[in-house]
Amino acid sequence: MRKIYILGTVHDKLTTKYKNDLEYWLKKINPDQVLVEIVKKHLKTNKIKIYAKEMIYTYKWAIKNKKKTDGFDSDIEITKKGLSKKQLKRMVRKMKKWSYKNKFDWKSFNKKSAYKKYEKVFPNESYIDLIKDKKREKVMLHNINKRIIKKGIVLIITGSAHLKFLEKHLKKAIFPLRN
């Protein structure tokens, strides 16, 4: 029998508290396999440094704790064409400021109601190419299905923006922080 748990994160908010919270869930779930939102071919290279801190932390935790681990991300670039790095950085700063002001931490973004509030202020289409994003999520799902173990406990760590998609396609998965 296989049990799949999925936790959503907010990329690069790995504060000490966040790390402690994340480690709590890693230990509580105690997975046999951990799948992280990192492109598989980047796991053993220096390119891993470009990924969100919580993905790297989780990957290293899995290795240290002798868990089977793999990456499932796609290298499809989803940032909207014409959006400069400077504009994107400005938007990310606004997002972080809004999150702190509204007391949203990474766990909050797992909740449907909280994520809906966030999407009203920062709609995905303002900075993401939605067609490429759909392609990327399909590739991610394909990679998960290809790499997931048949028996045991699996933990998937992904950005909270992907939870709705994964909930739709991995119907038996458990989302411990969802609602």
Phi and psi restraints in degrees (value plus and minus 20) as a CYANA .aco file:
   2 ARG   PHI    -142.7  -102.7
   2 ARG   PSI     118.8   158.8
   3 LYS   PHI    -141.6  -101.6
   3 LYS   PSI     107.7   147.7
   4 ILE   PHI    -133.4   -93.4
   4 ILE   PSI     105.7   145.7
   5 TYR   PHI    -131.1   -91.1
   5 TYR   PSI     122.5   162.5
   6 ILE   PHI    -150.5  -110.5
   6 ILE   PSI     106.2   146.2
   7 LEU   PHI    -136.4   -96.4
   7 LEU   PSI     111.8   151.8
   8 GLY   PHI    -114.0   -74.0
   8 GLY   PSI     125.9   165.9
   9 THR   PHI    -144.1  -104.1
   9 THR   PSI     150.7   190.7
  10 VAL   PHI    -134.2   -94.2
  10 VAL   PSI      93.2   133.2
  11 HIS   PHI     -75.0   -35.0
  11 HIS   PSI     113.1   153.1
  12 ASP   PHI      44.1    84.1
  12 ASP   PSI      12.8    52.8
  13 LYS   PHI    -130.0   -90.0
  13 LYS   PSI      14.2    54.2
  14 LEU   PHI     -99.9   -59.9
  14 LEU   PSI      58.6    98.6
  15 THR   PHI    -103.8   -63.8
  15 THR   PSI     154.3   194.3
  16 THR   PHI     -79.1   -39.1
  16 THR   PSI     -63.8   -23.8
  17 LYS   PHI     -82.7   -42.7
  17 LYS   PSI     -63.5   -23.5
  18 TYR   PHI     -80.8   -40.8
  18 TYR   PSI     -65.0   -25.0
  19 LYS   PHI     -81.0   -41.0
  19 LYS   PSI     -62.9   -22.9
  20 ASN   PHI     -84.1   -44.1
  20 ASN   PSI     -62.9   -22.9
  21 ASP   PHI     -82.6   -42.6
  21 ASP   PSI     -65.1   -25.1
  22 LEU   PHI     -83.8   -43.8
  22 LEU   PSI     -64.7   -24.7
  23 GLU   PHI     -82.5   -42.5
  23 GLU   PSI     -56.2   -16.2
  24 TYR   PHI     -76.4   -36.4
  24 TYR   PSI     -68.2   -28.2
  25 TRP   PHI     -89.3   -49.3
  25 TRP   PSI     -56.7   -16.7
  26 LEU   PHI     -80.9   -40.9
  26 LEU   PSI     -64.4   -24.4
  27 LYS   PHI     -91.3   -51.3
  27 LYS   PSI     -60.4   -20.4
  28 LYS   PHI     -83.9   -43.9
  28 LYS   PSI     -65.3   -25.3
  29 ILE   PHI     -93.8   -53.8
  29 ILE   PSI     -54.3   -14.3
  30 ASN   PHI      26.6    66.6
  30 ASN   PSI      42.5    82.5
  31 PRO   PHI     -92.6   -52.6
  31 PRO   PSI     135.9   175.9
  32 ASP   PHI    -103.9   -63.9
  32 ASP   PSI     -47.4    -7.4
  33 GLN   PHI    -157.4  -117.4
  33 GLN   PSI     121.9   161.9
  34 VAL   PHI    -143.5  -103.5
  34 VAL   PSI     106.7   146.7
  35 LEU   PHI    -131.8   -91.8
  35 LEU   PSI     107.4   147.4
  36 VAL   PHI    -136.7   -96.7
  36 VAL   PSI     132.2   172.2
  37 GLU   PHI     -98.9   -58.9
  37 GLU   PSI      51.0    91.0
  38 ILE   PHI    -158.1  -118.1
  38 ILE   PSI     121.4   161.4
  39 VAL   PHI     -84.9   -44.9
  39 VAL   PSI     109.2   149.2
  40 LYS   PHI     -69.5   -29.5
  40 LYS   PSI     -66.3   -26.3
  41 LYS   PHI     -87.5   -47.5
  41 LYS   PSI     -33.9     6.1
  42 HIS   PHI    -111.4   -71.4
  42 HIS   PSI     -30.4     9.6
  43 LEU   PHI     -79.1   -39.1
  43 LEU   PSI     -58.3   -18.3
  44 LYS   PHI    -125.1   -85.1
  44 LYS   PSI      -0.1    39.9
  45 THR   PHI    -144.6  -104.6
  45 THR   PSI     156.5   196.5
  46 ASN   PHI     -89.2   -49.2
  46 ASN   PSI     -37.0     3.0
  47 LYS   PHI     -83.0   -43.0
  47 LYS   PSI     -37.3     2.7
  48 ILE   PHI     -79.6   -39.6
  48 ILE   PSI     -45.3    -5.3
  49 LYS   PHI     -83.9   -43.9
  49 LYS   PSI     -40.4    -0.4
  50 ILE   PHI    -100.2   -60.2
  50 ILE   PSI     -29.6    10.4
  51 TYR   PHI    -106.5   -66.5
  51 TYR   PSI     142.7   182.7
  52 ALA   PHI     -78.2   -38.2
  52 ALA   PSI     122.7   162.7
  53 LYS   PHI     -77.3   -37.3
  53 LYS   PSI     -57.8   -17.8
  54 GLU   PHI     -90.2   -50.2
  54 GLU   PSI     -47.0    -7.0
  55 MET   PHI     -90.6   -50.6
  55 MET   PSI     -64.3   -24.3
  56 ILE   PHI     -83.9   -43.9
  56 ILE   PSI     -65.6   -25.6
  57 TYR   PHI     -78.2   -38.2
  57 TYR   PSI     -67.3   -27.3
  58 THR   PHI     -84.2   -44.2
  58 THR   PSI     -62.3   -22.3
  59 TYR   PHI     -79.9   -39.9
  59 TYR   PSI     -67.3   -27.3
  60 LYS   PHI     -86.3   -46.3
  60 LYS   PSI     -57.3   -17.3
  61 TRP   PHI     -80.8   -40.8
  61 TRP   PSI     -63.7   -23.7
  62 ALA   PHI     -82.7   -42.7
  62 ALA   PSI     -63.8   -23.8
  63 ILE   PHI     -84.0   -44.0
  63 ILE   PSI     -67.9   -27.9
  64 LYS   PHI     -78.5   -38.5
  64 LYS   PSI     -56.0   -16.0
  65 ASN   PHI    -115.7   -75.7
  65 ASN   PSI      -4.6    35.4
  66 LYS   PHI      36.6    76.6
  66 LYS   PSI      23.9    63.9
  67 LYS   PHI    -119.7   -79.7
  67 LYS   PSI     125.1   165.1
  68 LYS   PHI     -85.1   -45.1
  68 LYS   PSI     113.4   153.4
  69 THR   PHI    -160.7  -120.7
  69 THR   PSI     132.5   172.5
  70 ASP   PHI    -179.7  -139.7
  70 ASP   PSI     143.1   183.1
  71 GLY   PHI    -124.1   -84.1
  71 GLY   PSI     131.9   171.9
  72 PHE   PHI    -152.2  -112.2
  72 PHE   PSI     -17.4    22.6
  73 ASP   PHI     -91.2   -51.2
  73 ASP   PSI     144.4   184.4
  74 SER   PHI    -130.2   -90.2
  74 SER   PSI     132.0   172.0
  75 ASP   PHI    -113.5   -73.5
  75 ASP   PSI      -0.1    39.9
  76 ILE   PHI     -91.2   -51.2
  76 ILE   PSI     104.3   144.3
  77 GLU   PHI    -100.4   -60.4
  77 GLU   PSI     102.3   142.3
  78 ILE   PHI    -128.3   -88.3
  78 ILE   PSI     -24.9    15.1
  79 THR   PHI     -82.4   -42.4
  79 THR   PSI     116.1   156.1
  80 LYS   PHI     -78.1   -38.1
  80 LYS   PSI     113.1   153.1
  81 LYS   PHI     -81.2   -41.2
  81 LYS   PSI     118.9   158.9
  82 GLY   PHI      72.1   112.1
  82 GLY   PSI     -29.4    10.6
  83 LEU   PHI    -107.0   -67.0
  83 LEU   PSI      96.9   136.9
  84 SER   PHI     -95.2   -55.2
  84 SER   PSI     141.7   181.7
  85 LYS   PHI     -81.2   -41.2
  85 LYS   PSI     -55.6   -15.6
  86 LYS   PHI     -85.7   -45.7
  86 LYS   PSI     -63.4   -23.4
  87 GLN   PHI     -84.2   -44.2
  87 GLN   PSI     -61.4   -21.4
  88 LEU   PHI     -84.1   -44.1
  88 LEU   PSI     -63.8   -23.8
  89 LYS   PHI     -81.6   -41.6
  89 LYS   PSI     -61.0   -21.0
  90 ARG   PHI     -82.1   -42.1
  90 ARG   PSI     -62.7   -22.7
  91 MET   PHI     -85.1   -45.1
  91 MET   PSI     -62.3   -22.3
  92 VAL   PHI     -82.2   -42.2
  92 VAL   PSI     -60.7   -20.7
  93 ARG   PHI     -81.2   -41.2
  93 ARG   PSI     -63.4   -23.4
  94 LYS   PHI     -82.3   -42.3
  94 LYS   PSI     -60.8   -20.8
  95 MET   PHI     -82.2   -42.2
  95 MET   PSI     -65.6   -25.6
  96 LYS   PHI     -83.4   -43.4
  96 LYS   PSI     -64.2   -24.2
  97 LYS   PHI     -80.6   -40.6
  97 LYS   PSI     -64.7   -24.7
  98 TRP   PHI     -81.9   -41.9
  98 TRP   PSI     -63.3   -23.3
  99 SER   PHI     -80.3   -40.3
  99 SER   PSI     -66.3   -26.3
 100 TYR   PHI     -85.2   -45.2
 100 TYR   PSI     -63.3   -23.3
 101 LYS   PHI     -80.3   -40.3
 101 LYS   PSI     -58.5   -18.5
 102 ASN   PHI    -113.0   -73.0
 102 ASN   PSI     -12.1    27.9
 103 LYS   PHI      36.2    76.2
 103 LYS   PSI      21.6    61.6
 104 PHE   PHI    -115.7   -75.7
 104 PHE   PSI     100.0   140.0
 105 ASP   PHI    -125.3   -85.3
 105 ASP   PSI    -193.6  -153.6
 106 TRP   PHI     -82.8   -42.8
 106 TRP   PSI     -53.5   -13.5
 107 LYS   PHI     -88.6   -48.6
 107 LYS   PSI     -54.3   -14.3
 108 SER   PHI     -78.6   -38.6
 108 SER   PSI     -59.0   -19.0
 109 PHE   PHI     -90.3   -50.3
 109 PHE   PSI     -29.1    10.9
 110 ASN   PHI     -97.6   -57.6
 110 ASN   PSI     -42.7    -2.7
 111 LYS   PHI    -102.2   -62.2
 111 LYS   PSI     113.1   153.1
 112 LYS   PHI     -77.8   -37.8
 112 LYS   PSI     -65.6   -25.6
 113 SER   PHI     -82.5   -42.5
 113 SER   PSI     -61.3   -21.3
 114 ALA   PHI     -87.6   -47.6
 114 ALA   PSI     -62.2   -22.2
 115 TYR   PHI     -86.2   -46.2
 115 TYR   PSI     -55.1   -15.1
 116 LYS   PHI     -82.7   -42.7
 116 LYS   PSI     -61.5   -21.5
 117 LYS   PHI     -79.5   -39.5
 117 LYS   PSI     -65.1   -25.1
 118 TYR   PHI     -82.5   -42.5
 118 TYR   PSI     -65.3   -25.3
 119 GLU   PHI     -84.1   -44.1
 119 GLU   PSI     -48.2    -8.2
 120 LYS   PHI     -86.3   -46.3
 120 LYS   PSI     -56.6   -16.6
 121 VAL   PHI    -103.1   -63.1
 121 VAL   PSI     -58.9   -18.9
 122 PHE   PHI    -146.1  -106.1
 122 PHE   PSI      55.5    95.5
 123 PRO   PHI     -83.4   -43.4
 123 PRO   PSI     116.9   156.9
 124 ASN   PHI     -72.7   -32.7
 124 ASN   PSI     -58.7   -18.7
 125 GLU   PHI     -85.8   -45.8
 125 GLU   PSI     -31.8     8.2
 126 SER   PHI     -95.2   -55.2
 126 SER   PSI     -39.0     1.0
 127 TYR   PHI    -160.9  -120.9
 127 TYR   PSI     -22.4    17.6
 128 ILE   PHI    -141.9  -101.9
 128 ILE   PSI     118.6   158.6
 129 ASP   PHI     -99.0   -59.0
 129 ASP   PSI      86.2   126.2
 130 LEU   PHI     -85.6   -45.6
 130 LEU   PSI     -50.2   -10.2
 131 ILE   PHI     -87.9   -47.9
 131 ILE   PSI     -66.5   -26.5
 132 LYS   PHI     -85.8   -45.8
 132 LYS   PSI     -55.4   -15.4
 133 ASP   PHI     -83.0   -43.0
 133 ASP   PSI     -62.2   -22.2
 134 LYS   PHI     -82.9   -42.9
 134 LYS   PSI     -62.2   -22.2
 135 LYS   PHI     -80.7   -40.7
 135 LYS   PSI     -65.5   -25.5
 136 ARG   PHI     -80.0   -40.0
 136 ARG   PSI     -65.9   -25.9
 137 GLU   PHI     -84.3   -44.3
 137 GLU   PSI     -55.6   -15.6
 138 LYS   PHI     -84.6   -44.6
 138 LYS   PSI     -60.6   -20.6
 139 VAL   PHI     -85.6   -45.6
 139 VAL   PSI     -62.0   -22.0
 140 MET   PHI     -79.9   -39.9
 140 MET   PSI     -65.5   -25.5
 141 LEU   PHI     -82.4   -42.4
 141 LEU   PSI     -63.1   -23.1
 142 HIS   PHI     -78.6   -38.6
 142 HIS   PSI     -65.5   -25.5
 143 ASN   PHI     -83.9   -43.9
 143 ASN   PSI     -60.1   -20.1
 144 ILE   PHI     -81.0   -41.0
 144 ILE   PSI     -70.9   -30.9
 145 ASN   PHI     -81.7   -41.7
 145 ASN   PSI     -52.9   -12.9
 146 LYS   PHI     -95.6   -55.6
 146 LYS   PSI     -51.5   -11.5
 147 ARG   PHI    -124.4   -84.4
 147 ARG   PSI     -30.0    10.0
 148 ILE   PHI     -93.2   -53.2
 148 ILE   PSI     122.5   162.5
 149 ILE   PHI     -92.5   -52.5
 149 ILE   PSI     136.3   176.3
 150 LYS   PHI    -101.9   -61.9
 150 LYS   PSI     -52.3   -12.3
 151 LYS   PHI    -151.1  -111.1
 151 LYS   PSI     123.9   163.9
 152 GLY   PHI      96.5   136.5
 152 GLY   PSI    -192.2  -152.2
 153 ILE   PHI    -121.1   -81.1
 153 ILE   PSI     106.9   146.9
 154 VAL   PHI    -135.8   -95.8
 154 VAL   PSI     116.0   156.0
 155 LEU   PHI    -138.2   -98.2
 155 LEU   PSI     104.9   144.9
 156 ILE   PHI    -128.8   -88.8
 156 ILE   PSI     104.5   144.5
 157 ILE   PHI    -130.4   -90.4
 157 ILE   PSI     103.2   143.2
 158 THR   PHI    -166.3  -126.3
 158 THR   PSI     145.6   185.6
 159 GLY   PHI     -84.7   -44.7
 159 GLY   PSI     122.7   162.7
 160 SER   PHI     -82.2   -42.2
 160 SER   PSI     -39.4     0.6
 161 ALA   PHI     -84.2   -44.2
 161 ALA   PSI     -39.4     0.6
 162 HIS   PHI    -114.5   -74.5
 162 HIS   PSI     -23.3    16.7
 163 LEU   PHI     -82.7   -42.7
 163 LEU   PSI     -63.8   -23.8
 164 LYS   PHI     -79.2   -39.2
 164 LYS   PSI     -64.2   -24.2
 165 PHE   PHI     -83.5   -43.5
 165 PHE   PSI     -67.6   -27.6
 166 LEU   PHI     -87.8   -47.8
 166 LEU   PSI     -55.4   -15.4
 167 GLU   PHI     -81.9   -41.9
 167 GLU   PSI     -58.1   -18.1
 168 LYS   PHI     -89.1   -49.1
 168 LYS   PSI     -55.4   -15.4
 169 HIS   PHI    -122.1   -82.1
 169 HIS   PSI     -40.7    -0.7
 170 LEU   PHI    -136.4   -96.4
 170 LEU   PSI      50.9    90.9
 171 LYS   PHI     -79.4   -39.4
 171 LYS   PSI     -48.8    -8.8
 172 LYS   PHI    -110.5   -70.5
 172 LYS   PSI     -21.2    18.8
 173 ALA   PHI     -89.2   -49.2
 173 ALA   PSI     131.7   171.7
 174 ILE   PHI    -125.0   -85.0
 174 ILE   PSI     108.5   148.5
 175 PHE   PHI    -132.7   -92.7
 175 PHE   PSI      66.7   106.7
 176 PRO   PHI     -82.1   -42.1
 176 PRO   PSI     -40.2    -0.2
 177 LEU   PHI    -130.2   -90.2
 177 LEU   PSI     -10.5    29.5
 178 ARG   PHI     -86.0   -46.0
 178 ARG   PSI     -77.1   -37.1
